[in-house]
Amino acid sequence: MTEASDLTARARIRDAALQAFAQAGYAGATIRSIAEAAGVSPGLVRHHFGSKETLRQACDDYVLEALKGMNSQLLDDPARAARGRPSLQPFQRYLARALVDGSATVAASFEEMVTMTEQWLARADRDRTDPPAVERRVRAAVVTAMAAGIPLLHQHVSRALGADMFSPQGDRLITLALLDIYSHRLLSAADAATADAGLDAS
């Protein structure tokens, strides 16, 4: 088998594993089912990855690198990144299930996602006239958790949208909603100050 063929088979296995882990979870997915979906033998899966745990780690690493690339692209060229949103769906589904499964590897991925969010907050903070109430890392963790909750609650979100959130129509609605939310205040500065004062009084 040539090196190119090895790489192609490895990518097919990884992509099949992403789908299997997203649909069945880590416990429900099997080497045999992943191999069947990839069109290879279980032995070839073990040849490339050794074990299911190693395969999951490879999926985590692949998803994280893809998200980093998309985040950088969005920072540099928002229009181009918006056009590429459909390619995010396999990663959203995978991360949603991985967060439910609670693997140790996805914890590191979440930390990296928080770091990516910090890049956006650093940009936004340059235009602030008031000091943030909490440090940037805390705010980034909250924003990341809120964003991760969308695919995590996909059934409920889809029902509220009136469309499958992973369909082109549903994804467009979510994108437009996020753009609107992120570009407009939910609270006025006065309302936020009143709520802050209420916390201090409690």
NORURBEL-V552004 format. One record per helix or strand. SS is the DSSP state (A for helix, B for strand). FROM is the first residue (numbers start at 0). TO is the last residue. If there is no record, write none. Layout:
[[SS,FROM,TO] [SS,FROM,TO]]
This chain:
[[A,2,27] [A,30,37] [A,41,48] [A,51,75] [A,77,82] [A,84,100] [A,103,124] [A,135,151] [A,153,160] [A,167,182] [A,188,200]]
